[in-house]
Amino acid sequence: MDASKLNQLKHFIEQCKSNPSVLADPSLSFFRDYLESLGAKLPASAYSKSRDVESDDDFEDAGDEEQPKVDEVEEEEDDEIIESDVELEGETVEPDNDPPQKMGDASVEVTEENRDAAQSAKAKAMEAISEGKFEEAIENLTEAILLNPTSAIMYATRASVYIKMKKPNAAIRDANAALQINPDSAKGYKSRGIARSMLGQWEEAAKDLHVASNIDYDEEISAVLKKVEPNAHKIEEHRRKYERLHKERAEKKLERERQRRRAEAQAAYEKAKKQDQSSSSRNPGGMPGGFPGGMPGGFPGGMPGGMPGGFPGGMPGGFPGGMAGGVPGNVDFSKILNDPELMAAFSDPEVMAALQDVMKNPANLAKHQSNPKVAPVIAKMMSKFGGPN
């Protein structure tokens, strides 16, 4: 080339470096296109303001502007579900916190003499109960239990006295002892059920009283159940109500999360579509220099060894179809952007790194073909480039 022309070219390039706006001259659009085909990234000042082309920086700004679309699906603050009080009826008593009463030793061998003595002590206790002398009755029943610790009825009887003394915790301890000795003790279940109702343990009380009634029904059990069951039913309904509310809140939270993800995917698609359209306007005859930035990671524009801004002609290493002559200019990118599997793959850094590596140097395809995550993505992409069926 003529030395003077070389000097002119050198001077022109120096001007472009110092003032990229020189390239905004419409007459130099061919030179801009050439630079872009080589993968050059030109500043916004290199384009005419009248030209409907955006730089990569503009794409990033546009992405920021689109972000509110994603934020439209805001996660609502999950107000804490505060359970209202259940309106219950019936009187309760303060728990008794006396030291545990004396219990018999079940490992002691009970003689006939001890049994007779225990029955005698029990008889004295019953007489004391009839006279309202509950403390005396407890003393006699305790003596009877120590003499015959294998008698469930002794414990159940003492439990009934503790109930009269409004000591439900002591009554429950004796009822448990009676039921341990005899699991079918109606008096044991009855005493424990009444004691639990005194403490406001309505559901547990109802269960015990129903068992007692099934074993040996009496009028007292029925009378207590009429007071206990309404409260037990209210508590059960209350629990179901709030379990339902918690479940509904969890389902709403999941739905909001699904909507948020759909909004993010839609925003990413719109951004990719906008970038694709803008890139196509720069290279109207063929595939733009690199996939649009909307796809995670972005494909580099322009590749050596093939048509500028597109796939190289005749992809080696087994791309489906051979793709001889490069990618056609009428590729429908919506096929890629609307493919959820491809869009999901593009969010994988490993897949994107491999695709970019291949785009930069097609010869690198061979080293990625054994990767089970990358090979199917490339094959699917190439099937999209095959044009309409």
Secondary structure by P-SEA (a helix, b strand, c coil): ccaaaaaaaaaaaaaaaacccccccccaaaaaaaaaaacccccccccccccccccaaaaaaaaaaaccccccccccccccccccccccbbbbbccccccccccccccccccaaaaaaaaaaaaaaaaaaaacaaaaaaaaaaaaaaaccccaaaaaaaaaaaaaacaaaaaaaaaaaaaaaccccaaaaaaaaaaaaaacaaaaaaaaaaaaaaacccaaaaaaaaacaaaaaaaaaaaaaaaaaaaaaaaaaaaaaaaaaaaaaaaaaaaaaaaaaaaaaacccccccccccccccccccccccccccccccccccccccccccccccccccccccccaaaaaaaacaaaaaaaaaaaaccccccccccccccaaaaaaaaaaacccc
